[in-house]
Amino acid sequence: MSTLQTWINQNSTNLDVVTPIKERACDALAAVLRSRPRRAKADSRVMRKGVERC
């Protein structure tokens, strides 16, 4: 059975593959979150703190 260090050295190229994919995924998520339509405050159904409730 090979040691962990040997396995890591042999598979170090995995990071070279995963890192760009991860960066693209993060960029895509950020773009989706930025482009999401924002709700108007008038449509908000959450009551403000301190508002009297009947």
C-alpha distance matrix in Angstrom:
0.0 3.8 6.6 9.3 11.8 10.2 10.0 13.5 14.8 14.0 15.6 18.4 20.8 20.6 22.8 25.2 25.6 25.7 28.1 31.1 30.8 30.7 33.7 35.6 35.1 36.4 39.3 40.1 40.1 42.3 44.7 45.0 45.7 48.3 50.0 50.4 54.0 55.1 57.3 60.7 61.3 64.2 61.8 59.8 60.1 58.6 61.4 61.6 61.2 64.5 66.2 68.3 67.2 69.8
3.8 0.0 3.8 6.6 8.3 6.4 6.8 10.2 11.2 10.7 12.6 15.1 17.8 17.9 19.9 22.2 23.0 23.3 25.4 28.4 28.4 28.4 31.2 33.3 33.0 34.1 36.9 38.0 38.1 40.1 42.5 43.1 43.8 46.2 48.1 48.6 52.3 53.4 55.7 59.1 59.7 62.8 60.5 58.6 59.0 57.5 60.3 60.3 59.9 63.3 65.0 67.3 66.4 69.1
6.6 3.8 0.0 3.8 5.5 5.4 6.4 8.8 10.1 10.9 12.5 14.3 17.5 17.6 18.9 21.5 22.7 22.6 24.3 27.6 27.8 27.4 30.0 32.4 32.1 32.8 35.7 37.1 37.0 38.8 41.4 42.0 42.5 44.8 46.9 47.4 51.1 52.0 54.3 57.6 58.0 61.1 59.1 56.9 57.4 55.7 58.4 58.3 57.7 61.0 62.9 65.2 64.5 67.3
9.3 6.6 3.8 0.0 3.8 5.4 5.0 6.1 8.6 9.9 10.5 11.9 15.2 14.9 15.9 18.8 20.0 19.5 21.0 24.4 24.6 23.9 26.5 29.0 28.6 29.2 32.2 33.6 33.4 35.1 37.8 38.5 38.8 41.1 43.3 43.8 47.5 48.3 50.6 53.9 54.3 57.5 55.4 53.3 53.8 52.1 54.8 54.6 54.1 57.4 59.3 61.7 61.0 63.9
11.8 8.3 5.5 3.8 0.0 3.8 5.4 5.1 6.1 8.6 9.9 10.3 13.9 14.4 15.0 17.5 19.3 19.2 20.2 23.6 24.4 23.8 26.0 28.7 28.7 29.2 31.9 33.6 33.7 35.1 37.7 38.8 39.1 41.1 43.4 44.2 48.0 48.7 51.2 54.4 54.9 58.1 56.3 54.2 55.0 53.3 55.9 55.5 55.0 58.4 60.3 62.9 62.4 65.4
10.2 6.4 5.4 5.4 3.8 0.0 3.8 5.4 5.1 6.2 8.6 9.9 13.0 14.0 15.3 17.4 19.0 19.5 20.9 24.0 24.7 24.7 26.9 29.3 29.6 30.4 32.9 34.5 34.9 36.5 38.8 39.9 40.6 42.6 44.6 45.6 49.3 50.4 52.9 56.2 56.9 60.1 58.1 56.2 57.0 55.5 58.3 58.0 57.7 61.1 62.9 65.5 64.9 67.8
10.0 6.8 6.4 5.0 5.4 3.8 0.0 3.8 5.5 5.2 6.1 8.5 11.3 11.4 13.2 15.5 16.5 16.8 18.7 21.7 22.0 22.0 24.6 26.8 26.7 27.8 30.5 31.7 32.0 33.9 36.2 37.0 37.8 40.0 41.9 42.7 46.4 47.6 50.1 53.4 54.2 57.3 55.2 53.4 54.2 52.7 55.6 55.6 55.4 58.8 60.5 63.0 62.2 65.1
13.5 10.2 8.8 6.1 5.1 5.4 3.8 0.0 3.8 5.5 5.1 5.8 9.2 9.4 10.3 12.8 14.4 14.4 15.7 19.0 19.6 19.3 21.6 24.1 24.2 25.0 27.6 29.2 29.4 31.0 33.4 34.5 35.1 37.1 39.2 40.1 43.9 44.9 47.5 50.8 51.5 54.7 52.8 51.0 51.9 50.4 53.2 52.9 52.8 56.3 58.0 60.6 60.0 63.0
14.8 11.2 10.1 8.6 6.1 5.1 5.5 3.8 0.0 3.8 5.5 5.3 8.5 10.1 11.0 12.6 14.7 15.6 16.6 19.5 20.7 20.8 22.7 25.1 25.8 26.6 28.8 30.6 31.3 32.7 34.9 36.2 37.0 38.8 40.8 42.0 45.8 46.9 49.7 52.9 53.8 57.1 55.2 53.5 54.6 53.2 56.0 55.6 55.5 59.0 60.8 63.5 63.0 66.0
14.0 10.7 10.9 9.9 8.6 6.2 5.2 5.5 3.8 0.0 3.8 5.8 7.6 9.2 11.3 12.5 13.8 15.2 16.9 19.4 20.2 20.9 23.0 25.0 25.6 26.9 29.1 30.4 31.3 33.1 35.0 36.2 37.3 39.2 40.9 42.1 45.9 47.3 50.1 53.4 54.5 57.6 55.6 54.0 55.1 53.9 56.8 56.7 56.8 60.4 61.9 64.6 63.9 66.8
15.6 12.6 12.5 10.5 9.9 8.6 6.1 5.1 5.5 3.8 0.0 3.8 5.3 5.6 8.1 9.8 10.6 11.6 13.6 16.2 16.6 17.3 19.7 21.5 21.9 23.4 25.6 26.8 27.6 29.5 31.4 32.5 33.6 35.6 37.3 38.4 42.2 43.6 46.4 49.7 50.8 53.9 51.9 50.3 51.4 50.3 53.3 53.2 53.4 57.0 58.4 61.1 60.4 63.3
18.4 15.1 14.3 11.9 10.3 9.9 8.5 5.8 5.3 5.8 3.8 0.0 3.8 5.3 5.9 7.4 9.5 10.5 11.5 14.2 15.5 15.8 17.6 19.9 20.7 21.7 23.8 25.5 26.4 27.8 29.8 31.2 32.2 33.9 35.8 37.1 40.9 42.2 45.1 48.3 49.4 52.6 50.8 49.2 50.5 49.3 52.2 51.9 52.1 55.7 57.2 60.0 59.5 62.6
20.8 17.8 17.5 15.2 13.9 13.0 11.3 9.2 8.5 7.6 5.3 3.8 0.0 3.8 5.3 5.0 6.7 8.8 10.2 12.1 13.3 14.5 16.2 17.9 19.1 20.6 22.2 23.7 25.0 26.6 28.2 29.7 31.0 32.6 34.2 35.7 39.5 41.1 44.1 47.3 48.7 51.8 50.0 48.7 50.1 49.1 52.2 52.0 52.4 56.1 57.4 60.3 59.8 62.7
20.6 17.9 17.6 14.9 14.4 14.0 11.4 9.4 10.1 9.2 5.6 5.3 3.8 0.0 3.8 5.3 5.2 6.1 8.5 10.7 11.0 12.0 14.3 15.9 16.5 18.1 20.2 21.3 22.4 24.3 26.0 27.1 28.5 30.3 31.8 33.1 36.9 38.5 41.3 44.7 46.0 49.1 47.0 45.7 47.0 46.0 49.1 49.1 49.6 53.3 54.5 57.3 56.6 59.5
22.8 19.9 18.9 15.9 15.0 15.3 13.2 10.3 11.0 11.3 8.1 5.9 5.3 3.8 0.0 3.8 5.3 5.0 5.7 8.7 9.8 10.0 11.8 14.1 14.9 15.9 17.9 19.6 20.5 21.9 23.9 25.3 26.4 28.0 29.9 31.3 35.0 36.4 39.3 42.5 43.7 46.9 45.1 43.7 45.1 44.0 47.0 46.8 47.2 50.8 52.2 55.1 54.6 57.6
25.2 22.2 21.5 18.8 17.5 17.4 15.5 12.8 12.6 12.5 9.8 7.4 5.0 5.3 3.8 0.0 3.8 5.8 5.8 7.3 9.3 10.6 11.6 13.3 15.0 16.3 17.5 19.3 20.9 22.1 23.6 25.3 26.7 28.0 29.6 31.4 35.2 36.7 39.9 43.0 44.5 47.7 46.0 44.8 46.4 45.6 48.6 48.3 48.9 52.6 53.9 56.9 56.5 59.5
25.6 23.0 22.7 20.0 19.3 19.0 16.5 14.4 14.7 13.8 10.6 9.5 6.7 5.2 5.3 3.8 0.0 3.8 5.8 6.4 6.9 9.0 10.8 11.7 13.0 15.0 16.3 17.4 19.1 20.9 22.1 23.4 25.2 26.7 28.0 29.6 33.3 35.1 38.2 41.5 43.1 46.2 44.2 43.2 44.8 44.1 47.3 47.3 48.1 51.9 52.9 55.8 55.1 58.0
25.7 23.3 22.6 19.5 19.2 19.5 16.8 14.4 15.6 15.2 11.6 10.5 8.8 6.1 5.0 5.8 3.8 0.0 3.8 5.8 5.2 6.0 8.6 10.0 10.5 12.2 14.2 15.3 16.4 18.3 19.9 21.1 22.5 24.3 25.8 27.1 30.9 32.5 35.4 38.7 40.2 43.2 41.3 40.1 41.5 40.7 43.9 43.9 44.6 48.3 49.4 52.2 51.6 54.5
28.1 25.4 24.3 21.0 20.2 20.9 18.7 15.7 16.6 16.9 13.6 11.5 10.2 8.5 5.7 5.8 5.8 3.8 0.0 3.8 5.5 5.1 6.2 8.7 9.9 10.6 12.3 14.2 15.4 16.5 18.4 20.1 21.2 22.5 24.4 26.0 29.7 31.1 34.2 37.4 38.7 41.9 40.3 39.0 40.7 39.8 42.8 42.5 43.2 46.9 48.1 51.1 50.7 53.8
31.1 28.4 27.6 24.4 23.6 24.0 21.7 19.0 19.5 19.4 16.2 14.2 12.1 10.7 8.7 7.3 6.4 5.8 3.8 0.0 3.8 5.4 5.0 6.2 8.6 9.9 10.5 12.2 14.2 15.3 16.4 18.4 20.0 21.0 22.5 24.4 28.1 29.9 33.1 36.2 37.9 41.0 39.4 38.5 40.4 39.8 42.9 42.7 43.7 47.4 48.4 51.5 51.1 54.1
30.8 28.4 27.8 24.6 24.4 24.7 22.0 19.6 20.7 20.2 16.6 15.5 13.3 11.0 9.8 9.3 6.9 5.2 5.5 3.8 0.0 3.8 5.4 5.2 6.2 8.7 9.9 10.5 12.3 14.3 15.3 16.5 18.4 20.0 21.1 22.7 26.4 28.3 31.4 34.7 36.5 39.4 37.5 36.6 38.3 37.9 41.1 41.2 42.3 46.1 46.9 49.8 49.2 52.0
30.7 28.4 27.4 23.9 23.8 24.7 22.0 19.3 20.8 20.9 17.3 15.8 14.5 12.0 10.0 10.6 9.0 6.0 5.1 5.4 3.8 0.0 3.8 5.5 5.1 6.2 8.6 9.8 10.6 12.3 14.2 15.4 16.5 18.3 20.0 21.3 25.1 26.6 29.5 32.8 34.2 37.3 35.5 34.3 35.9 35.2 38.3 38.3 39.2 43.0 43.9 46.9 46.3 49.3
33.7 31.2 30.0 26.5 26.0 26.9 24.6 21.6 22.7 23.0 19.7 17.6 16.2 14.3 11.8 11.6 10.8 8.6 6.2 5.0 5.4 3.8 0.0 3.8 5.4 5.1 6.1 8.6 9.9 10.6 12.3 14.3 15.4 16.5 18.4 20.2 23.9 25.3 28.5 31.6 33.1 36.3 34.8 33.8 35.7 35.0 38.0 37.7 38.7 42.5 43.4 46.6 46.3 49.4
35.6 33.3 32.4 29.0 28.7 29.3 26.8 24.1 25.1 25.0 21.5 19.9 17.9 15.9 14.1 13.3 11.7 10.0 8.7 6.2 5.2 5.5 3.8 0.0 3.8 5.4 5.0 6.0 8.5 9.8 10.4 12.3 14.2 15.2 16.4 18.4 22.1 24.0 27.3 30.4 32.3 35.3 33.6 33.0 35.0 34.7 37.9 37.8 39.2 43.0 43.6 46.7 46.2 49.1
35.1 33.0 32.1 28.6 28.7 29.6 26.7 24.2 25.8 25.6 21.9 20.7 19.1 16.5 14.9 15.0 13.0 10.5 9.9 8.6 6.2 5.1 5.4 3.8 0.0 3.8 5.4 5.1 6.1 8.6 9.8 10.6 12.3 14.2 15.4 16.7 20.4 22.2 25.3 28.6 30.3 33.3 31.3 30.5 32.3 31.9 35.2 35.4 36.7 40.5 41.0 44.0 43.4 46.2
36.4 34.1 32.8 29.2 29.2 30.4 27.8 25.0 26.6 26.9 23.4 21.7 20.6 18.1 15.9 16.3 15.0 12.2 10.6 9.9 8.7 6.2 5.1 5.4 3.8 0.0 3.8 5.4 5.1 6.2 8.6 9.9 10.6 12.2 14.3 15.6 19.3 20.6 23.7 26.8 28.2 31.4 29.8 28.7 30.6 30.0 33.0 32.9 34.0 37.8 38.6 41.7 41.3 44.3
39.3 36.9 35.7 32.2 31.9 32.9 30.5 27.6 28.8 29.1 25.6 23.8 22.2 20.2 17.9 17.5 16.3 14.2 12.3 10.5 9.9 8.6 6.1 5.0 5.4 3.8 0.0 3.8 5.5 5.1 6.2 8.7 9.9 10.5 12.3 14.4 18.0 19.5 23.0 25.9 27.7 30.8 29.4 28.7 31.0 30.6 33.7 33.5 34.9 38.6 39.2 42.4 42.2 45.2
40.1 38.0 37.1 33.6 33.6 34.5 31.7 29.2 30.6 30.4 26.8 25.5 23.7 21.3 19.6 19.3 17.4 15.3 14.2 12.2 10.5 9.8 8.6 6.0 5.1 5.4 3.8 0.0 3.8 5.4 5.1 6.3 8.7 9.9 10.6 12.4 16.1 18.2 21.4 24.6 26.7 29.6 27.8 27.4 29.6 29.6 32.8 33.0 34.7 38.5 38.7 41.8 41.3 44.1
40.1 38.1 37.0 33.4 33.7 34.9 32.0 29.4 31.3 31.3 27.6 26.4 25.0 22.4 20.5 20.9 19.1 16.4 15.4 14.2 12.3 10.6 9.9 8.5 6.1 5.1 5.5 3.8 0.0 3.8 5.4 5.1 6.2 8.6 10.0 10.8 14.6 16.1 19.2 22.5 24.2 27.2 25.3 24.5 26.5 26.3 29.5 29.7 31.3 35.1 35.4 38.4 37.9 40.7
42.3 40.1 38.8 35.1 35.1 36.5 33.9 31.0 32.7 33.1 29.5 27.8 26.6 24.3 21.9 22.1 20.9 18.3 16.5 15.3 14.3 12.3 10.6 9.8 8.6 6.2 5.1 5.4 3.8 0.0 3.8 5.5 5.1 6.1 8.6 10.1 13.6 14.7 18.1 21.0 22.6 25.8 24.4 23.7 26.0 25.6 28.6 28.4 30.0 33.7 34.2 37.4 37.2 40.2
44.7 42.5 41.4 37.8 37.7 38.8 36.2 33.4 34.9 35.0 31.4 29.8 28.2 26.0 23.9 23.6 22.1 19.9 18.4 16.4 15.3 14.2 12.3 10.4 9.8 8.6 6.2 5.1 5.4 3.8 0.0 3.8 5.5 5.1 6.1 8.6 12.0 13.9 17.5 20.3 22.5 25.5 24.1 23.9 26.5 26.6 29.6 29.6 31.6 35.3 35.4 38.6 38.3 41.2
45.0 43.1 42.0 38.5 38.8 39.9 37.0 34.5 36.2 36.2 32.5 31.2 29.7 27.1 25.3 25.3 23.4 21.1 20.1 18.4 16.5 15.4 14.3 12.3 10.6 9.9 8.7 6.3 5.1 5.5 3.8 0.0 3.8 5.5 5.2 6.2 9.9 12.1 15.3 18.6 20.9 23.5 21.7 21.6 23.9 24.2 27.5 27.9 30.0 33.7 33.6 36.6 36.0 38.7
45.7 43.8 42.5 38.8 39.1 40.6 37.8 35.1 37.0 37.3 33.6 32.2 31.0 28.5 26.4 26.7 25.2 22.5 21.2 20.0 18.4 16.5 15.4 14.2 12.3 10.6 9.9 8.7 6.2 5.1 5.5 3.8 0.0 3.8 5.6 5.4 8.9 10.0 13.2 16.3 18.1 21.1 19.5 18.9 21.3 21.3 24.4 24.6 26.5 30.2 30.3 33.4 33.0 35.9
48.3 46.2 44.8 41.1 41.1 42.6 40.0 37.1 38.8 39.2 35.6 33.9 32.6 30.3 28.0 28.0 26.7 24.3 22.5 21.0 20.0 18.3 16.5 15.2 14.2 12.2 10.5 9.9 8.6 6.1 5.1 5.5 3.8 0.0 3.8 5.6 8.4 9.3 13.0 15.6 17.6 20.7 19.7 19.4 22.3 22.4 25.2 25.1 27.2 30.8 30.8 34.1 34.0 37.0
50.0 48.1 46.9 43.3 43.4 44.6 41.9 39.2 40.8 40.9 37.3 35.8 34.2 31.8 29.9 29.6 28.0 25.8 24.4 22.5 21.1 20.0 18.4 16.4 15.4 14.3 12.3 10.6 10.0 8.6 6.1 5.2 5.6 3.8 0.0 3.8 6.3 8.6 12.2 15.0 17.6 20.2 18.9 19.4 22.2 23.0 26.0 26.2 28.7 32.2 31.8 34.9 34.6 37.3
50.4 48.6 47.4 43.8 44.2 45.6 42.7 40.1 42.0 42.1 38.4 37.1 35.7 33.1 31.3 31.4 29.6 27.1 26.0 24.4 22.7 21.3 20.2 18.4 16.7 15.6 14.4 12.4 10.8 10.1 8.6 6.2 5.4 5.6 3.8 0.0 3.8 6.2 9.3 12.6 15.2 17.6 15.8 16.2 18.8 19.7 22.8 23.5 26.0 29.5 28.9 31.9 31.4 33.9
54.0 52.3 51.1 47.5 48.0 49.3 46.4 43.9 45.8 45.9 42.2 40.9 39.5 36.9 35.0 35.2 33.3 30.9 29.7 28.1 26.4 25.1 23.9 22.1 20.4 19.3 18.0 16.1 14.6 13.6 12.0 9.9 8.9 8.4 6.3 3.8 0.0 3.8 6.5 9.4 12.5 14.5 12.9 13.9 16.8 18.2 21.2 21.9 24.9 28.1 27.1 30.0 29.6 32.0
55.1 53.4 52.0 48.3 48.7 50.4 47.6 44.9 46.9 47.3 43.6 42.2 41.1 38.5 36.4 36.7 35.1 32.5 31.1 29.9 28.3 26.6 25.3 24.0 22.2 20.6 19.5 18.2 16.1 14.7 13.9 12.1 10.0 9.3 8.6 6.2 3.8 0.0 3.8 6.5 9.1 11.6 10.5 11.0 14.3 15.3 18.0 18.4 21.4 24.6 23.7 26.8 26.6 29.2
57.3 55.7 54.3 50.6 51.2 52.9 50.1 47.5 49.7 50.1 46.4 45.1 44.1 41.3 39.3 39.9 38.2 35.4 34.2 33.1 31.4 29.5 28.5 27.3 25.3 23.7 23.0 21.4 19.2 18.1 17.5 15.3 13.2 13.0 12.2 9.3 6.5 3.8 0.0 3.8 6.3 8.3 6.7 7.6 10.9 12.4 15.0 15.9 19.2 22.2 20.9 23.7 23.3 25.7
60.7 59.1 57.6 53.9 54.4 56.2 53.4 50.8 52.9 53.4 49.7 48.3 47.3 44.7 42.5 43.0 41.5 38.7 37.4 36.2 34.7 32.8 31.6 30.4 28.6 26.8 25.9 24.6 22.5 21.0 20.3 18.6 16.3 15.6 15.0 12.6 9.4 6.5 3.8 0.0 3.8 5.4 5.6 7.1 10.8 12.5 14.3 14.8 18.3 20.9 19.3 22.2 22.2 24.6
61.3 59.7 58.0 54.3 54.9 56.9 54.2 51.5 53.8 54.5 50.8 49.4 48.7 46.0 43.7 44.5 43.1 40.2 38.7 37.9 36.5 34.2 33.1 32.3 30.3 28.2 27.7 26.7 24.2 22.6 22.5 20.9 18.1 17.6 17.6 15.2 12.5 9.1 6.3 3.8 0.0 3.8 5.3 5.3 8.9 9.9 11.1 11.2 14.7 17.2 15.7 18.7 19.1 21.7
64.2 62.8 61.1 57.5 58.1 60.1 57.3 54.7 57.1 57.6 53.9 52.6 51.8 49.1 46.9 47.7 46.2 43.2 41.9 41.0 39.4 37.3 36.3 35.3 33.3 31.4 30.8 29.6 27.2 25.8 25.5 23.5 21.1 20.7 20.2 17.6 14.5 11.6 8.3 5.4 3.8 0.0 3.8 5.5 8.3 10.3 11.1 12.0 15.7 17.6 15.3 17.8 17.9 20.0
61.8 60.5 59.1 55.4 56.3 58.1 55.2 52.8 55.2 55.6 51.9 50.8 50.0 47.0 45.1 46.0 44.2 41.3 40.3 39.4 37.5 35.5 34.8 33.6 31.3 29.8 29.4 27.8 25.3 24.4 24.1 21.7 19.5 19.7 18.9 15.8 12.9 10.5 6.7 5.6 5.3 3.8 0.0 3.8 6.3 9.1 11.0 12.8 16.5 18.7 16.4 18.7 18.0 19.9
59.8 58.6 56.9 53.3 54.2 56.2 53.4 51.0 53.5 54.0 50.3 49.2 48.7 45.7 43.7 44.8 43.2 40.1 39.0 38.5 36.6 34.3 33.8 33.0 30.5 28.7 28.7 27.4 24.5 23.7 23.9 21.6 18.9 19.4 19.4 16.2 13.9 11.0 7.6 7.1 5.3 5.5 3.8 0.0 3.8 5.6 7.8 9.6 13.1 15.7 13.8 16.3 15.8 18.2
60.1 59.0 57.4 53.8 55.0 57.0 54.2 51.9 54.6 55.1 51.4 50.5 50.1 47.0 45.1 46.4 44.8 41.5 40.7 40.4 38.3 35.9 35.7 35.0 32.3 30.6 31.0 29.6 26.5 26.0 26.5 23.9 21.3 22.3 22.2 18.8 16.8 14.3 10.9 10.8 8.9 8.3 6.3 3.8 0.0 3.8 6.2 9.3 12.4 14.7 12.5 14.4 13.1 15.2
58.6 57.5 55.7 52.1 53.3 55.5 52.7 50.4 53.2 53.9 50.3 49.3 49.1 46.0 44.0 45.6 44.1 40.7 39.8 39.8 37.9 35.2 35.0 34.7 31.9 30.0 30.6 29.6 26.3 25.6 26.6 24.2 21.3 22.4 23.0 19.7 18.2 15.3 12.4 12.5 9.9 10.3 9.1 5.6 3.8 0.0 3.8 6.5 9.1 11.8 10.4 12.7 11.8 14.6
61.4 60.3 58.4 54.8 55.9 58.3 55.6 53.2 56.0 56.8 53.3 52.2 52.2 49.1 47.0 48.6 47.3 43.9 42.8 42.9 41.1 38.3 38.0 37.9 35.2 33.0 33.7 32.8 29.5 28.6 29.6 27.5 24.4 25.2 26.0 22.8 21.2 18.0 15.0 14.3 11.1 11.1 11.0 7.8 6.2 3.8 0.0 3.8 6.5 8.4 6.7 9.1 8.9 12.1
61.6 60.3 58.3 54.6 55.5 58.0 55.6 52.9 55.6 56.7 53.2 51.9 52.0 49.1 46.8 48.3 47.3 43.9 42.5 42.7 41.2 38.3 37.7 37.8 35.4 32.9 33.5 33.0 29.7 28.4 29.6 27.9 24.6 25.1 26.2 23.5 21.9 18.4 15.9 14.8 11.2 12.0 12.8 9.6 9.3 6.5 3.8 0.0 3.8 6.3 5.8 9.3 10.4 14.0
61.2 59.9 57.7 54.1 55.0 57.7 55.4 52.8 55.5 56.8 53.4 52.1 52.4 49.6 47.2 48.9 48.1 44.6 43.2 43.7 42.3 39.2 38.7 39.2 36.7 34.0 34.9 34.7 31.3 30.0 31.6 30.0 26.5 27.2 28.7 26.0 24.9 21.4 19.2 18.3 14.7 15.7 16.5 13.1 12.4 9.1 6.5 3.8 0.0 3.8 5.7 8.9 10.5 14.3
64.5 63.3 61.0 57.4 58.4 61.1 58.8 56.3 59.0 60.4 57.0 55.7 56.1 53.3 50.8 52.6 51.9 48.3 46.9 47.4 46.1 43.0 42.5 43.0 40.5 37.8 38.6 38.5 35.1 33.7 35.3 33.7 30.2 30.8 32.2 29.5 28.1 24.6 22.2 20.9 17.2 17.6 18.7 15.7 14.7 11.8 8.4 6.3 3.8 0.0 3.8 6.3 8.9 12.5
66.2 65.0 62.9 59.3 60.3 62.9 60.5 58.0 60.8 61.9 58.4 57.2 57.4 54.5 52.2 53.9 52.9 49.4 48.1 48.4 46.9 43.9 43.4 43.6 41.0 38.6 39.2 38.7 35.4 34.2 35.4 33.6 30.3 30.8 31.8 28.9 27.1 23.7 20.9 19.3 15.7 15.3 16.4 13.8 12.5 10.4 6.7 5.8 5.7 3.8 0.0 3.8 6.3 9.8
68.3 67.3 65.2 61.7 62.9 65.5 63.0 60.6 63.5 64.6 61.1 60.0 60.3 57.3 55.1 56.9 55.8 52.2 51.1 51.5 49.8 46.9 46.6 46.7 44.0 41.7 42.4 41.8 38.4 37.4 38.6 36.6 33.4 34.1 34.9 31.9 30.0 26.8 23.7 22.2 18.7 17.8 18.7 16.3 14.4 12.7 9.1 9.3 8.9 6.3 3.8 0.0 3.8 6.6
67.2 66.4 64.5 61.0 62.4 64.9 62.2 60.0 63.0 63.9 60.4 59.5 59.8 56.6 54.6 56.5 55.1 51.6 50.7 51.1 49.2 46.3 46.3 46.2 43.4 41.3 42.2 41.3 37.9 37.2 38.3 36.0 33.0 34.0 34.6 31.4 29.6 26.6 23.3 22.2 19.1 17.9 18.0 15.8 13.1 11.8 8.9 10.4 10.5 8.9 6.3 3.8 0.0 3.8
69.8 69.1 67.3 63.9 65.4 67.8 65.1 63.0 66.0 66.8 63.3 62.6 62.7 59.5 57.6 59.5 58.0 54.5 53.8 54.1 52.0 49.3 49.4 49.1 46.2 44.3 45.2 44.1 40.7 40.2 41.2 38.7 35.9 37.0 37.3 33.9 32.0 29.2 25.7 24.6 21.7 20.0 19.9 18.2 15.2 14.6 12.1 14.0 14.3 12.5 9.8 6.6 3.8 0.0
